[in-house]
Amino acid sequence: MKRTLTLALVLALPLAANAEYKRSKAVLRAFVNQQACPATGMHRLPCPGWQIDHITPLKCLGLDEPENLQWLTVEAHKEKTKREAKLCRKK
């Protein structure tokens, strides 16, 4: 059992540091249905001045699930992404 789990985790990890991470449109829609846009109060996009962010980044093994998403202002999202680039590099 443990060996199978380890193999599954290894196969799920990206093969390269710059690998693209898949983001599900269904997860994005589910998040927007749960959490209204802070700018408009509507449960739809676009959301002017705001972006959807993974709380734990995908590159740091965060999940692409609505529970791991949050609204951030564009500026706050840029700053968080810069910090995460250093923290999650080649762990």
PDB file of N, CA, C and O in Angstrom:
ATOM      1  N   MET A   1       0.836  -1.199   0.000  1.00  0.00           N
ATOM      2  CA  MET A   1       0.000   0.000   0.000  1.00  0.00           C
ATOM      3  C   MET A   1       0.872   1.250   0.000  1.00  0.00           C
ATOM      4  O   MET A   1       0.661   2.152  -0.812  1.00  0.00           O
ATOM      5  N   LYS A   2       1.855   1.314   0.908  1.00  0.00           N
ATOM      6  CA  LYS A   2       2.706   2.490   1.017  1.00  0.00           C
ATOM      7  C   LYS A   2       3.473   2.728  -0.278  1.00  0.00           C
ATOM      8  O   LYS A   2       3.623   3.871  -0.711  1.00  0.00           O
ATOM      9  N   ARG A   3       3.953   1.669  -0.890  1.00  0.00           N
ATOM     10  CA  ARG A   3       4.702   1.783  -2.132  1.00  0.00           C
ATOM     11  C   ARG A   3       3.818   2.343  -3.247  1.00  0.00           C
ATOM     12  O   ARG A   3       4.270   3.183  -4.025  1.00  0.00           O
ATOM     13  N   THR A   4       2.591   1.899  -3.332  1.00  0.00           N
ATOM     14  CA  THR A   4       1.652   2.388  -4.336  1.00  0.00           C
ATOM     15  C   THR A   4       1.384   3.870  -4.131  1.00  0.00           C
ATOM     16  O   THR A   4       1.347   4.629  -5.099  1.00  0.00           O
ATOM     17  N   LEU A   5       1.196   4.291  -2.890  1.00  0.00           N
ATOM     18  CA  LEU A   5       0.948   5.687  -2.584  1.00  0.00           C
ATOM     19  C   LEU A   5       2.146   6.548  -2.972  1.00  0.00           C
ATOM     20  O   LEU A   5       1.981   7.620  -3.554  1.00  0.00           O
ATOM     21  N   THR A   6       3.343   6.083  -2.653  1.00  0.00           N
ATOM     22  CA  THR A   6       4.555   6.827  -3.001  1.00  0.00           C
ATOM     23  C   THR A   6       4.666   6.981  -4.506  1.00  0.00           C
ATOM     24  O   THR A   6       4.976   8.069  -4.990  1.00  0.00           O
ATOM     25  N   LEU A   7       4.422   5.924  -5.251  1.00  0.00           N
ATOM     26  CA  LEU A   7       4.483   5.976  -6.703  1.00  0.00           C
ATOM     27  C   LEU A   7       3.449   6.950  -7.245  1.00  0.00           C
ATOM     28  O   LEU A   7       3.737   7.713  -8.167  1.00  0.00           O
ATOM     29  N   ALA A   8       2.254   6.929  -6.682  1.00  0.00           N
ATOM     30  CA  ALA A   8       1.208   7.844  -7.130  1.00  0.00           C
ATOM     31  C   ALA A   8       1.619   9.292  -6.883  1.00  0.00           C
ATOM     32  O   ALA A   8       1.371  10.152  -7.728  1.00  0.00           O
ATOM     33  N   LEU A   9       2.239   9.575  -5.750  1.00  0.00           N
ATOM     34  CA  LEU A   9       2.681  10.937  -5.457  1.00  0.00           C
ATOM     35  C   LEU A   9       3.780  11.372  -6.404  1.00  0.00           C
ATOM     36  O   LEU A   9       3.770  12.509  -6.877  1.00  0.00           O
ATOM     37  N   VAL A  10       4.716  10.503  -6.689  1.00  0.00           N
ATOM     38  CA  VAL A  10       5.799  10.829  -7.608  1.00  0.00           C
ATOM     39  C   VAL A  10       5.246  11.108  -8.997  1.00  0.00           C
ATOM     40  O   VAL A  10       5.678  12.055  -9.653  1.00  0.00           O
ATOM     41  N   LEU A  11       4.310  10.308  -9.448  1.00  0.00           N
ATOM     42  CA  LEU A  11       3.739  10.507 -10.778  1.00  0.00           C
ATOM     43  C   LEU A  11       2.919  11.789 -10.862  1.00  0.00           C
ATOM     44  O   LEU A  11       2.778  12.368 -11.940  1.00  0.00           O
ATOM     45  N   ALA A  12       2.384  12.229  -9.743  1.00  0.00           N
ATOM     46  CA  ALA A  12       1.570  13.436  -9.738  1.00  0.00           C
ATOM     47  C   ALA A  12       2.403  14.706  -9.728  1.00  0.00           C
ATOM     48  O   ALA A  12       1.893  15.775 -10.065  1.00  0.00           O
ATOM     49  N   LEU A  13       3.672  14.617  -9.349  1.00  0.00           N
ATOM     50  CA  LEU A  13       4.525  15.800  -9.285  1.00  0.00           C
ATOM     51  C   LEU A  13       4.946  16.234 -10.679  1.00  0.00           C
ATOM     52  O   LEU A  13       5.088  15.397 -11.571  1.00  0.00           O
ATOM     53  N   PRO A  14       5.150  17.542 -10.880  1.00  0.00           N
ATOM     54  CA  PRO A  14       5.616  18.009 -12.174  1.00  0.00           C
ATOM     55  C   PRO A  14       7.012  17.463 -12.466  1.00  0.00           C
ATOM     56  O   PRO A  14       7.807  17.239 -11.552  1.00  0.00           O
ATOM     57  N   LEU A  15       7.297  17.255 -13.740  1.00  0.00           N
ATOM     58  CA  LEU A  15       8.579  16.692 -14.129  1.00  0.00           C
ATOM     59  C   LEU A  15       9.679  17.732 -14.214  1.00  0.00           C
ATOM     60  O   LEU A  15      10.858  17.380 -14.177  1.00  0.00           O
ATOM     61  N   ALA A  16       9.326  19.003 -14.326  1.00  0.00           N
ATOM     62  CA  ALA A  16      10.328  20.059 -14.431  1.00  0.00           C
ATOM     63  C   ALA A  16       9.910  21.221 -13.559  1.00  0.00           C
ATOM     64  O   ALA A  16       8.728  21.401 -13.263  1.00  0.00           O
ATOM     65  N   ALA A  17      10.896  22.012 -13.149  1.00  0.00           N
ATOM     66  CA  ALA A  17      10.609  23.150 -12.268  1.00  0.00           C
ATOM     67  C   ALA A  17       9.694  24.161 -12.937  1.00  0.00           C
ATOM     68  O   ALA A  17       8.937  24.855 -12.258  1.00  0.00           O
ATOM     69  N   ASN A  18       9.753  24.253 -14.254  1.00  0.00           N
ATOM     70  CA  ASN A  18       8.931  25.238 -14.958  1.00  0.00           C
ATOM     71  C   ASN A  18       7.703  24.596 -15.597  1.00  0.00           C
ATOM     72  O   ASN A  18       7.115  25.178 -16.509  1.00  0.00           O
ATOM     73  N   ALA A  19       7.310  23.425 -15.145  1.00  0.00           N
ATOM     74  CA  ALA A  19       6.160  22.728 -15.713  1.00  0.00           C
ATOM     75  C   ALA A  19       4.886  23.541 -15.520  1.00  0.00           C
ATOM     76  O   ALA A  19       4.728  24.250 -14.526  1.00  0.00           O
ATOM     77  N   GLU A  20       4.001  23.428 -16.470  1.00  0.00           N
ATOM     78  CA  GLU A  20       2.712  24.099 -16.364  1.00  0.00           C
ATOM     79  C   GLU A  20       1.812  23.306 -15.421  1.00  0.00           C
ATOM     80  O   GLU A  20       1.851  22.076 -15.391  1.00  0.00           O
ATOM     81  N   TYR A  21       1.019  24.014 -14.670  1.00  0.00           N
ATOM     82  CA  TYR A  21       0.091  23.379 -13.748  1.00  0.00           C
ATOM     83  C   TYR A  21      -1.310  23.536 -14.309  1.00  0.00           C
ATOM     84  O   TYR A  21      -1.713  24.634 -14.695  1.00  0.00           O
ATOM     85  N   LYS A  22      -2.047  22.447 -14.352  1.00  0.00           N
ATOM     86  CA  LYS A  22      -3.404  22.461 -14.897  1.00  0.00           C
ATOM     87  C   LYS A  22      -4.351  23.111 -13.894  1.00  0.00           C
ATOM     88  O   LYS A  22      -4.354  22.785 -12.707  1.00  0.00           O
ATOM     89  N   ARG A  23      -5.142  24.029 -14.401  1.00  0.00           N
ATOM     90  CA  ARG A  23      -6.163  24.686 -13.599  1.00  0.00           C
ATOM     91  C   ARG A  23      -7.515  24.348 -14.201  1.00  0.00           C
ATOM     92  O   ARG A  23      -7.725  24.510 -15.403  1.00  0.00           O
ATOM     93  N   SER A  24      -8.415  23.886 -13.375  1.00  0.00           N
ATOM     94  CA  SER A  24      -9.722  23.450 -13.838  1.00  0.00           C
ATOM     95  C   SER A  24     -10.689  24.630 -13.918  1.00  0.00           C
ATOM     96  O   SER A  24     -10.842  25.392 -12.964  1.00  0.00           O
ATOM     97  N   LYS A  25     -11.333  24.762 -15.070  1.00  0.00           N
ATOM     98  CA  LYS A  25     -12.368  25.795 -15.211  1.00  0.00           C
ATOM     99  C   LYS A  25     -13.572  25.477 -14.332  1.00  0.00           C
ATOM    100  O   LYS A  25     -14.255  26.386 -13.861  1.00  0.00           O
ATOM    101  N   ALA A  26     -13.831  24.201 -14.112  1.00  0.00           N
ATOM    102  CA  ALA A  26     -14.947  23.800 -13.250  1.00  0.00           C
ATOM    103  C   ALA A  26     -14.691  24.234 -11.808  1.00  0.00           C
ATOM    104  O   ALA A  26     -15.614  24.664 -11.117  1.00  0.00           O
ATOM    105  N   VAL A  27     -13.449  24.125 -11.353  1.00  0.00           N
ATOM    106  CA  VAL A  27     -13.091  24.564  -9.996  1.00  0.00           C
ATOM    107  C   VAL A  27     -13.253  26.076  -9.894  1.00  0.00           C
ATOM    108  O   VAL A  27     -13.775  26.580  -8.899  1.00  0.00           O
ATOM    109  N   LEU A  28     -12.815  26.787 -10.897  1.00  0.00           N
ATOM    110  CA  LEU A  28     -12.953  28.245 -10.925  1.00  0.00           C
ATOM    111  C   LEU A  28     -14.429  28.645 -10.850  1.00  0.00           C
ATOM    112  O   LEU A  28     -14.800  29.533 -10.083  1.00  0.00           O
ATOM    113  N   ARG A  29     -15.260  27.986 -11.650  1.00  0.00           N
ATOM    114  CA  ARG A  29     -16.705  28.283 -11.630  1.00  0.00           C
ATOM    115  C   ARG A  29     -17.305  27.980 -10.258  1.00  0.00           C
ATOM    116  O   ARG A  29     -18.123  28.749  -9.752  1.00  0.00           O
ATOM    117  N   ALA A  30     -16.899  26.864  -9.658  1.00  0.00           N
ATOM    118  CA  ALA A  30     -17.424  26.500  -8.333  1.00  0.00           C
ATOM    119  C   ALA A  30     -17.044  27.558  -7.301  1.00  0.00           C
ATOM    120  O   ALA A  30     -17.864  27.927  -6.460  1.00  0.00           O
ATOM    121  N   PHE A  31     -15.801  28.048  -7.362  1.00  0.00           N
ATOM    122  CA  PHE A  31     -15.363  29.085  -6.425  1.00  0.00           C
ATOM    123  C   PHE A  31     -16.193  30.361  -6.605  1.00  0.00           C
ATOM    124  O   PHE A  31     -16.673  30.934  -5.627  1.00  0.00           O
ATOM    125  N   VAL A  32     -16.357  30.796  -7.829  1.00  0.00           N
ATOM    126  CA  VAL A  32     -17.114  32.030  -8.093  1.00  0.00           C
ATOM    127  C   VAL A  32     -18.577  31.858  -7.665  1.00  0.00           C
ATOM    128  O   VAL A  32     -19.206  32.815  -7.215  1.00  0.00           O
ATOM    129  N   ASN A  33     -19.112  30.659  -7.803  1.00  0.00           N
ATOM    130  CA  ASN A  33     -20.482  30.404  -7.336  1.00  0.00           C
ATOM    131  C   ASN A  33     -20.582  30.495  -5.817  1.00  0.00           C
ATOM    132  O   ASN A  33     -21.621  30.885  -5.285  1.00  0.00           O
ATOM    133  N   GLN A  34     -19.495  30.134  -5.111  1.00  0.00           N
ATOM    134  CA  GLN A  34     -19.479  30.178  -3.644  1.00  0.00           C
ATOM    135  C   GLN A  34     -19.126  31.562  -3.113  1.00  0.00           C
ATOM    136  O   GLN A  34     -19.702  32.016  -2.124  1.00  0.00           O
ATOM    137  N   GLN A  35     -18.183  32.232  -3.765  1.00  0.00           N
ATOM    138  CA  GLN A  35     -17.636  33.500  -3.278  1.00  0.00           C
ATOM    139  C   GLN A  35     -17.866  34.605  -4.318  1.00  0.00           C
ATOM    140  O   GLN A  35     -17.244  34.604  -5.380  1.00  0.00           O
ATOM    141  N   ALA A  36     -18.733  35.513  -4.013  1.00  0.00           N
ATOM    142  CA  ALA A  36     -19.033  36.609  -4.947  1.00  0.00           C
ATOM    143  C   ALA A  36     -17.818  37.514  -5.129  1.00  0.00           C
ATOM    144  O   ALA A  36     -16.975  37.629  -4.239  1.00  0.00           O
ATOM    145  N   CYS A  37     -17.744  38.142  -6.277  1.00  0.00           N
ATOM    146  CA  CYS A  37     -16.692  39.113  -6.570  1.00  0.00           C
ATOM    147  C   CYS A  37     -16.764  40.259  -5.565  1.00  0.00           C
ATOM    148  O   CYS A  37     -17.835  40.834  -5.371  1.00  0.00           O
ATOM    149  N   PRO A  38     -15.654  40.603  -4.924  1.00  0.00           N
ATOM    150  CA  PRO A  38     -15.668  41.697  -3.948  1.00  0.00           C
ATOM    151  C   PRO A  38     -16.012  43.054  -4.570  1.00  0.00           C
ATOM    152  O   PRO A  38     -16.550  43.926  -3.888  1.00  0.00           O
ATOM    153  N   ALA A  39     -15.711  43.236  -5.842  1.00  0.00           N
ATOM    154  CA  ALA A  39     -15.949  44.524  -6.492  1.00  0.00           C
ATOM    155  C   ALA A  39     -17.410  44.721  -6.895  1.00  0.00           C
ATOM    156  O   ALA A  39     -17.940  45.829  -6.806  1.00  0.00           O
ATOM    157  N   THR A  40     -18.056  43.642  -7.339  1.00  0.00           N
ATOM    158  CA  THR A  40     -19.408  43.776  -7.883  1.00  0.00           C
ATOM    159  C   THR A  40     -20.480  43.111  -7.031  1.00  0.00           C
ATOM    160  O   THR A  40     -21.663  43.431  -7.153  1.00  0.00           O
ATOM    161  N   GLY A  41     -20.063  42.177  -6.159  1.00  0.00           N
ATOM    162  CA  GLY A  41     -21.038  41.419  -5.383  1.00  0.00           C
ATOM    163  C   GLY A  41     -21.745  40.352  -6.200  1.00  0.00           C
ATOM    164  O   GLY A  41     -22.678  39.708  -5.720  1.00  0.00           O
ATOM    165  N   MET A  42     -21.298  40.166  -7.440  1.00  0.00           N
ATOM    166  CA  MET A  42     -21.930  39.200  -8.331  1.00  0.00           C
ATOM    167  C   MET A  42     -21.157  37.883  -8.315  1.00  0.00           C
ATOM    168  O   MET A  42     -19.956  37.855  -8.049  1.00  0.00           O
ATOM    169  N   HIS A  43     -21.860  36.804  -8.602  1.00  0.00           N
ATOM    170  CA  HIS A  43     -21.248  35.482  -8.674  1.00  0.00           C
ATOM    171  C   HIS A  43     -20.894  35.166 -10.126  1.00  0.00           C
ATOM    172  O   HIS A  43     -21.312  34.150 -10.681  1.00  0.00           O
ATOM    173  N   ARG A  44     -20.111  36.065 -10.723  1.00  0.00           N
ATOM    174  CA  ARG A  44     -19.646  35.860 -12.098  1.00  0.00           C
ATOM    175  C   ARG A  44     -18.427  36.728 -12.358  1.00  0.00           C
ATOM    176  O   ARG A  44     -18.138  37.675 -11.626  1.00  0.00           O
ATOM    177  N   LEU A  45     -17.731  36.378 -13.408  1.00  0.00           N
ATOM    178  CA  LEU A  45     -16.571  37.142 -13.856  1.00  0.00           C
ATOM    179  C   LEU A  45     -16.996  38.029 -15.022  1.00  0.00           C
ATOM    180  O   LEU A  45     -17.994  37.725 -15.675  1.00  0.00           O
ATOM    181  N   PRO A  46     -16.293  39.090 -15.300  1.00  0.00           N
ATOM    182  CA  PRO A  46     -15.053  39.537 -14.687  1.00  0.00           C
ATOM    183  C   PRO A  46     -15.294  40.206 -13.335  1.00  0.00           C
ATOM    184  O   PRO A  46     -16.419  40.559 -12.982  1.00  0.00           O
ATOM    185  N   CYS A  47     -14.206  40.368 -12.599  1.00  0.00           N
ATOM    186  CA  CYS A  47     -14.228  41.002 -11.287  1.00  0.00           C
ATOM    187  C   CYS A  47     -13.165  42.102 -11.314  1.00  0.00           C
ATOM    188  O   CYS A  47     -12.002  41.842 -11.007  1.00  0.00           O
ATOM    189  N   PRO A  48     -13.548  43.313 -11.675  1.00  0.00           N
ATOM    190  CA  PRO A  48     -12.575  44.394 -11.869  1.00  0.00           C
ATOM    191  C   PRO A  48     -11.706  44.656 -10.646  1.00  0.00           C
ATOM    192  O   PRO A  48     -12.202  44.862  -9.538  1.00  0.00           O
ATOM    193  N   GLY A  49     -10.375  44.643 -10.881  1.00  0.00           N
ATOM    194  CA  GLY A  49      -9.424  44.938  -9.816  1.00  0.00           C
ATOM    195  C   GLY A  49      -9.092  43.770  -8.913  1.00  0.00           C
ATOM    196  O   GLY A  49      -8.278  43.908  -8.000  1.00  0.00           O
ATOM    197  N   TRP A  50      -9.706  42.623  -9.149  1.00  0.00           N
ATOM    198  CA  TRP A  50      -9.503  41.444  -8.303  1.00  0.00           C
ATOM    199  C   TRP A  50      -9.137  40.240  -9.156  1.00  0.00           C
ATOM    200  O   TRP A  50      -9.535  40.143 -10.317  1.00  0.00           O
ATOM    201  N   GLN A  51      -8.373  39.322  -8.568  1.00  0.00           N
ATOM    202  CA  GLN A  51      -8.001  38.074  -9.227  1.00  0.00           C
ATOM    203  C   GLN A  51      -8.189  36.918  -8.258  1.00  0.00           C
ATOM    204  O   GLN A  51      -8.196  37.096  -7.040  1.00  0.00           O
ATOM    205  N   ILE A  52      -8.340  35.734  -8.826  1.00  0.00           N
ATOM    206  CA  ILE A  52      -8.480  34.533  -8.011  1.00  0.00           C
ATOM    207  C   ILE A  52      -7.103  33.909  -7.841  1.00  0.00           C
ATOM    208  O   ILE A  52      -6.371  33.718  -8.813  1.00  0.00           O
ATOM    209  N   ASP A  53      -6.758  33.592  -6.596  1.00  0.00           N
ATOM    210  CA  ASP A  53      -5.437  33.091  -6.233  1.00  0.00           C
ATOM    211  C   ASP A  53      -5.554  31.755  -5.520  1.00  0.00           C
ATOM    212  O   ASP A  53      -6.497  31.525  -4.763  1.00  0.00           O
ATOM    213  N   HIS A  54      -4.585  30.871  -5.764  1.00  0.00           N
ATOM    214  CA  HIS A  54      -4.470  29.637  -4.980  1.00  0.00           C
ATOM    215  C   HIS A  54      -3.781  29.988  -3.659  1.00  0.00           C
ATOM    216  O   HIS A  54      -2.657  30.490  -3.669  1.00  0.00           O
ATOM    217  N   ILE A  55      -4.424  29.737  -2.548  1.00  0.00           N
ATOM    218  CA  ILE A  55      -3.865  30.042  -1.224  1.00  0.00           C
ATOM    219  C   ILE A  55      -2.528  29.316  -1.065  1.00  0.00           C
ATOM    220  O   ILE A  55      -1.510  29.944  -0.776  1.00  0.00           O
ATOM    221  N   THR A  56      -2.530  28.017  -1.249  1.00  0.00           N
ATOM    222  CA  THR A  56      -1.289  27.249  -1.344  1.00  0.00           C
ATOM    223  C   THR A  56      -1.072  27.020  -2.830  1.00  0.00           C
ATOM    224  O   THR A  56      -1.861  26.326  -3.471  1.00  0.00           O
ATOM    225  N   PRO A  57      -0.014  27.594  -3.385  1.00  0.00           N
ATOM    226  CA  PRO A  57       0.190  27.522  -4.833  1.00  0.00           C
ATOM    227  C   PRO A  57       0.287  26.087  -5.355  1.00  0.00           C
ATOM    228  O   PRO A  57       0.733  25.184  -4.647  1.00  0.00           O
ATOM    229  N   LEU A  58      -0.132  25.899  -6.586  1.00  0.00           N
ATOM    230  CA  LEU A  58      -0.038  24.588  -7.206  1.00  0.00           C
ATOM    231  C   LEU A  58       1.412  24.108  -7.239  1.00  0.00           C
ATOM    232  O   LEU A  58       1.683  22.923  -7.043  1.00  0.00           O
ATOM    233  N   LYS A  59       2.345  25.033  -7.487  1.00  0.00           N
ATOM    234  CA  LYS A  59       3.752  24.634  -7.551  1.00  0.00           C
ATOM    235  C   LYS A  59       4.320  24.250  -6.181  1.00  0.00           C
ATOM    236  O   LYS A  59       5.413  23.692  -6.095  1.00  0.00           O
ATOM    237  N   CYS A  60       3.583  24.547  -5.125  1.00  0.00           N
ATOM    238  CA  CYS A  60       3.965  24.125  -3.765  1.00  0.00           C
ATOM    239  C   CYS A  60       3.077  22.972  -3.309  1.00  0.00           C
ATOM    240  O   CYS A  60       2.906  22.738  -2.113  1.00  0.00           O
ATOM    241  N   LEU A  61       2.520  22.262  -4.272  1.00  0.00           N
ATOM    242  CA  LEU A  61       1.661  21.105  -4.048  1.00  0.00           C
ATOM    243  C   LEU A  61       0.291  21.456  -3.473  1.00  0.00           C
ATOM    244  O   LEU A  61      -0.350  20.624  -2.830  1.00  0.00           O
ATOM    245  N   GLY A  62      -0.154  22.689  -3.707  1.00  0.00           N
ATOM    246  CA  GLY A  62      -1.508  23.067  -3.331  1.00  0.00           C
ATOM    247  C   GLY A  62      -2.516  22.414  -4.264  1.00  0.00           C
ATOM    248  O   GLY A  62      -2.190  22.061  -5.397  1.00  0.00           O
ATOM    249  N   LEU A  63      -3.720  22.258  -3.787  1.00  0.00           N
ATOM    250  CA  LEU A  63      -4.766  21.610  -4.570  1.00  0.00           C
ATOM    251  C   LEU A  63      -5.520  22.618  -5.421  1.00  0.00           C
ATOM    252  O   LEU A  63      -5.696  23.771  -5.028  1.00  0.00           O
ATOM    253  N   ASP A  64      -5.959  22.177  -6.578  1.00  0.00           N
ATOM    254  CA  ASP A  64      -6.808  23.005  -7.430  1.00  0.00           C
ATOM    255  C   ASP A  64      -8.254  22.696  -7.053  1.00  0.00           C
ATOM    256  O   ASP A  64      -8.970  21.993  -7.765  1.00  0.00           O
ATOM    257  N   GLU A  65      -8.655  23.242  -5.917  1.00  0.00           N
ATOM    258  CA  GLU A  65      -9.992  23.035  -5.352  1.00  0.00           C
ATOM    259  C   GLU A  65     -10.525  24.378  -4.870  1.00  0.00           C
ATOM    260  O   GLU A  65      -9.740  25.245  -4.487  1.00  0.00           O
ATOM    261  N   PRO A  66     -11.846  24.570  -4.880  1.00  0.00           N
ATOM    262  CA  PRO A  66     -12.412  25.849  -4.428  1.00  0.00           C
ATOM    263  C   PRO A  66     -11.955  26.256  -3.024  1.00  0.00           C
ATOM    264  O   PRO A  66     -11.803  27.446  -2.747  1.00  0.00           O
ATOM    265  N   GLU A  67     -11.735  25.285  -2.141  1.00  0.00           N
ATOM    266  CA  GLU A  67     -11.314  25.578  -0.774  1.00  0.00           C
ATOM    267  C   GLU A  67      -9.900  26.162  -0.709  1.00  0.00           C
ATOM    268  O   GLU A  67      -9.512  26.734   0.309  1.00  0.00           O
ATOM    269  N   ASN A  68      -9.139  26.021  -1.781  1.00  0.00           N
ATOM    270  CA  ASN A  68      -7.773  26.536  -1.839  1.00  0.00           C
ATOM    271  C   ASN A  68      -7.705  27.822  -2.671  1.00  0.00           C
ATOM    272  O   ASN A  68      -6.619  28.231  -3.082  1.00  0.00           O
ATOM    273  N   LEU A  69      -8.833  28.452  -2.918  1.00  0.00           N
ATOM    274  CA  LEU A  69      -8.872  29.679  -3.712  1.00  0.00           C
ATOM    275  C   LEU A  69      -9.336  30.852  -2.854  1.00  0.00           C
ATOM    276  O   LEU A  69     -10.062  30.688  -1.873  1.00  0.00           O
ATOM    277  N   GLN A  70      -8.893  32.035  -3.256  1.00  0.00           N
ATOM    278  CA  GLN A  70      -9.305  33.265  -2.571  1.00  0.00           C
ATOM    279  C   GLN A  70      -9.253  34.414  -3.573  1.00  0.00           C
ATOM    280  O   GLN A  70      -8.555  34.348  -4.585  1.00  0.00           O
ATOM    281  N   TRP A  71     -10.004  35.462  -3.270  1.00  0.00           N
ATOM    282  CA  TRP A  71      -9.917  36.697  -4.043  1.00  0.00           C
ATOM    283  C   TRP A  71      -8.777  37.541  -3.486  1.00  0.00           C
ATOM    284  O   TRP A  71      -8.642  37.684  -2.271  1.00  0.00           O
ATOM    285  N   LEU A  72      -7.955  38.103  -4.377  1.00  0.00           N
ATOM    286  CA  LEU A  72      -6.919  39.060  -3.992  1.00  0.00           C
ATOM    287  C   LEU A  72      -6.960  40.223  -4.966  1.00  0.00           C
ATOM    288  O   LEU A  72      -7.288  40.051  -6.140  1.00  0.00           O
ATOM    289  N   THR A  73      -6.622  41.413  -4.469  1.00  0.00           N
ATOM    290  CA  THR A  73      -6.489  42.531  -5.397  1.00  0.00           C
ATOM    291  C   THR A  73      -5.350  42.213  -6.356  1.00  0.00           C
ATOM    292  O   THR A  73      -4.484  41.395  -6.047  1.00  0.00           O
ATOM    293  N   VAL A  74      -5.349  42.853  -7.507  1.00  0.00           N
ATOM    294  CA  VAL A  74      -4.306  42.607  -8.499  1.00  0.00           C
ATOM    295  C   VAL A  74      -2.931  42.857  -7.889  1.00  0.00           C
ATOM    296  O   VAL A  74      -2.021  42.050  -8.079  1.00  0.00           O
ATOM    297  N   GLU A  75      -2.764  43.957  -7.162  1.00  0.00           N
ATOM    298  CA  GLU A  75      -1.470  44.290  -6.554  1.00  0.00           C
ATOM    299  C   GLU A  75      -1.062  43.264  -5.491  1.00  0.00           C
ATOM    300  O   GLU A  75       0.090  42.832  -5.463  1.00  0.00           O
ATOM    301  N   ALA A  76      -1.983  42.878  -4.630  1.00  0.00           N
ATOM    302  CA  ALA A  76      -1.679  41.881  -3.595  1.00  0.00           C
ATOM    303  C   ALA A  76      -1.320  40.539  -4.225  1.00  0.00           C
ATOM    304  O   ALA A  76      -0.455  39.822  -3.722  1.00  0.00           O
ATOM    305  N   HIS A  77      -1.985  40.204  -5.323  1.00  0.00           N
ATOM    306  CA  HIS A  77      -1.697  38.941  -6.009  1.00  0.00           C
ATOM    307  C   HIS A  77      -0.279  38.952  -6.587  1.00  0.00           C
ATOM    308  O   HIS A  77       0.432  37.952  -6.496  1.00  0.00           O
ATOM    309  N   LYS A  78       0.131  40.066  -7.174  1.00  0.00           N
ATOM    310  CA  LYS A  78       1.493  40.187  -7.716  1.00  0.00           C
ATOM    311  C   LYS A  78       2.523  40.019  -6.612  1.00  0.00           C
ATOM    312  O   LYS A  78       3.507  39.301  -6.792  1.00  0.00           O
ATOM    313  N   GLU A  79       2.314  40.665  -5.480  1.00  0.00           N
ATOM    314  CA  GLU A  79       3.253  40.575  -4.356  1.00  0.00           C
ATOM    315  C   GLU A  79       3.325  39.149  -3.802  1.00  0.00           C
ATOM    316  O   GLU A  79       4.412  38.643  -3.525  1.00  0.00           O
ATOM    317  N   LYS A  80       2.182  38.512  -3.645  1.00  0.00           N
ATOM    318  CA  LYS A  80       2.142  37.144  -3.121  1.00  0.00           C
ATOM    319  C   LYS A  80       2.854  36.194  -4.076  1.00  0.00           C
ATOM    320  O   LYS A  80       3.590  35.309  -3.638  1.00  0.00           O
ATOM    321  N   THR A  81       2.643  36.370  -5.369  1.00  0.00           N
ATOM    322  CA  THR A  81       3.285  35.516  -6.363  1.00  0.00           C
ATOM    323  C   THR A  81       4.805  35.656  -6.318  1.00  0.00           C
ATOM    324  O   THR A  81       5.519  34.664  -6.467  1.00  0.00           O
ATOM    325  N   LYS A  82       5.306  36.868  -6.115  1.00  0.00           N
ATOM    326  CA  LYS A  82       6.759  37.075  -5.995  1.00  0.00           C
ATOM    327  C   LYS A  82       7.321  36.327  -4.783  1.00  0.00           C
ATOM    328  O   LYS A  82       8.352  35.661  -4.884  1.00  0.00           O
ATOM    329  N   ARG A  83       6.640  36.438  -3.635  1.00  0.00           N
ATOM    330  CA  ARG A  83       7.097  35.744  -2.425  1.00  0.00           C
ATOM    331  C   ARG A  83       7.089  34.230  -2.628  1.00  0.00           C
ATOM    332  O   ARG A  83       8.024  33.536  -2.228  1.00  0.00           O
ATOM    333  N   GLU A  84       6.041  33.733  -3.242  1.00  0.00           N
ATOM    334  CA  GLU A  84       5.901  32.295  -3.433  1.00  0.00           C
ATOM    335  C   GLU A  84       6.950  31.738  -4.397  1.00  0.00           C
ATOM    336  O   GLU A  84       7.373  30.590  -4.258  1.00  0.00           O
ATOM    337  N   ALA A  85       7.362  32.533  -5.356  1.00  0.00           N
ATOM    338  CA  ALA A  85       8.373  32.074  -6.313  1.00  0.00           C
ATOM    339  C   ALA A  85       9.658  31.708  -5.583  1.00  0.00           C
ATOM    340  O   ALA A  85      10.345  30.762  -5.967  1.00  0.00           O
ATOM    341  N   LYS A  86       9.980  32.446  -4.542  1.00  0.00           N
ATOM    342  CA  LYS A  86      11.178  32.156  -3.754  1.00  0.00           C
ATOM    343  C   LYS A  86      10.955  30.979  -2.806  1.00  0.00           C
ATOM    344  O   LYS A  86      11.834  30.131  -2.654  1.00  0.00           O
ATOM    345  N   LEU A  87       9.795  30.922  -2.172  1.00  0.00           N
ATOM    346  CA  LEU A  87       9.510  29.888  -1.181  1.00  0.00           C
ATOM    347  C   LEU A  87       9.372  28.503  -1.782  1.00  0.00           C
ATOM    348  O   LEU A  87       9.805  27.517  -1.185  1.00  0.00           O
ATOM    349  N   CYS A  88       8.777  28.422  -2.948  1.00  0.00           N
ATOM    350  CA  CYS A  88       8.430  27.120  -3.506  1.00  0.00           C
ATOM    351  C   CYS A  88       9.443  26.632  -4.528  1.00  0.00           C
ATOM    352  O   CYS A  88       9.256  25.572  -5.124  1.00  0.00           O
ATOM    353  N   ARG A  89      10.493  27.375  -4.734  1.00  0.00           N
ATOM    354  CA  ARG A  89      11.487  27.004  -5.748  1.00  0.00           C
ATOM    355  C   ARG A  89      12.221  25.739  -5.345  1.00  0.00           C
ATOM    356  O   ARG A  89      12.829  25.676  -4.276  1.00  0.00           O
ATOM    357  N   LYS A  90      12.162  24.733  -6.203  1.00  0.00           N
ATOM    358  CA  LYS A  90      12.939  23.497  -6.070  1.00  0.00           C
ATOM    359  C   LYS A  90      12.923  22.887  -4.680  1.00  0.00           C
ATOM    360  O   LYS A  90      13.982  22.611  -4.115  1.00  0.00           O
ATOM    361  N   LYS A  91      11.755  22.677  -4.127  1.00  0.00           N
ATOM    362  CA  LYS A  91      11.653  22.023  -2.811  1.00  0.00           C
ATOM    363  C   LYS A  91      11.735  20.533  -2.988  1.00  0.00           C
ATOM    364  O   LYS A  91      11.671  19.790  -2.009  1.00  0.00           O
TER     365      LYS A  91
END
